[in-house]
Amino acid sequence: MNFEISSHDDVTIVEVTGQLIVGNRQELKDEVLRLLEGGSRKYLIDFSDTAYIDSSGLGVLVSLSKKVREKGGEMRLSNLNEDLRTLFELTKLDTLFFIADSRDLALENF
């Protein structure tokens, strides 16, 4: 997995490429926590180029969402492929996250 950080207005956009799995999840967590401590409060995690997320990757997303909310922020997700969308529905995580079909839709009214 690789990820790229950019911003749109006051929203931090994290583009995840590859797979979010046990072997690399900590990198993502550390970077988002560093940004959170730096004052960022709005996050969009873009999964346009992500093929797979394992249970530890899901766990990191849940953990980060909780920490962001504790600081008064919000974390949204976008561009989940069909398999990832199904995974979020089966695990009921679609009720925890605002999930948009596109980056533009996720950024609306953020």
C-alpha positions in Angstrom: 0.0 0.0 0.0 1.0 3.5 -0.7 -0.9 6.6 0.1 -0.8 10.2 -1.0 -1.9 13.2 1.1 -3.4 16.3 -0.5 -6.0 18.8 0.6 -9.1 20.5 -0.7 -10.0 23.6 1.2 -9.9 22.4 4.9 -10.3 18.7 4.0 -7.3 16.4 4.1 -7.6 13.8 1.3 -5.8 10.5 1.7 -5.6 8.4 -1.5 -4.9 4.8 -0.7 -3.3 2.7 -3.4 -3.0 -1.1 -3.3 -4.2 -3.1 -0.3 -4.8 -2.0 3.3 -3.7 -5.0 5.3 -2.0 -6.0 8.5 1.5 -5.4 7.1 0.9 -1.7 6.3 -2.0 -0.4 8.2 0.2 1.2 10.9 1.7 3.6 8.3 -1.7 5.0 7.5 -2.7 5.2 11.2 0.5 7.0 12.1 0.2 9.6 9.3 -3.5 10.4 10.1 -2.8 10.7 13.8 0.2 13.0 13.0 -2.1 15.2 10.9 -4.8 15.1 13.6 -2.4 16.3 16.2 -1.4 19.1 13.7 -4.9 20.4 13.7 -6.6 18.7 10.7 -10.1 17.7 11.5 -11.8 16.7 8.2 -10.6 13.6 6.3 -11.6 12.0 3.1 -10.1 8.5 2.5 -10.2 7.8 -1.2 -10.1 4.2 -2.2 -10.2 4.6 -6.0 -7.1 2.5 -6.4 -7.6 0.1 -3.5 -8.4 -3.5 -4.3 -8.5 -5.1 -0.9 -8.9 -4.3 2.8 -8.4 -7.0 5.5 -9.9 -7.1 9.0 -6.9 -5.2 10.5 -7.3 -2.5 7.8 -11.0 -2.2 8.8 -9.9 -2.0 12.4 -7.6 0.9 11.7 -10.3 2.8 9.9 -12.7 2.3 12.8 -10.0 3.4 15.3 -9.1 6.5 13.3 -12.7 7.4 12.9 -13.2 7.3 16.6 -10.1 9.4 17.3 -11.1 12.0 14.7 -14.6 12.2 16.2 -13.1 12.7 19.7 -11.3 15.7 18.4 -14.5 17.1 16.8 -13.7 16.0 13.3 -15.2 13.8 10.7 -13.8 11.1 8.4 -15.5 10.1 5.1 -14.8 7.4 2.6 -15.1 7.5 -1.2 -14.8 5.4 -4.3 -15.2 1.9 -2.8 -15.2 -0.8 -5.4 -18.1 -3.3 -5.4 -16.3 -5.8 -3.3 -15.2 -3.2 -0.7 -18.7 -1.7 -0.6 -20.1 -5.2 0.1 -17.5 -5.7 2.8 -18.6 -2.5 4.5 -22.2 -3.5 4.3 -21.7 -7.0 5.6 -19.7 -5.7 8.6 -22.3 -2.9 9.1 -19.5 -0.3 8.9 -21.5 1.5 6.2 -23.5 2.8 9.2 -20.4 4.2 10.9 -19.0 6.0 7.8 -20.3 8.4 5.3 -19.5 6.6 2.1 -19.7 8.4 -1.2 -19.5 7.0 -4.7 -17.1 9.8 -5.8 -14.6 12.2 -4.3 -16.8 15.2 -5.4 -19.8 13.8 -3.7 -17.8 13.2 -0.5 -16.6 16.8 -0.5 -20.1 18.3 -0.9 -21.3 20.0 2.3 -18.2 18.7 4.3 
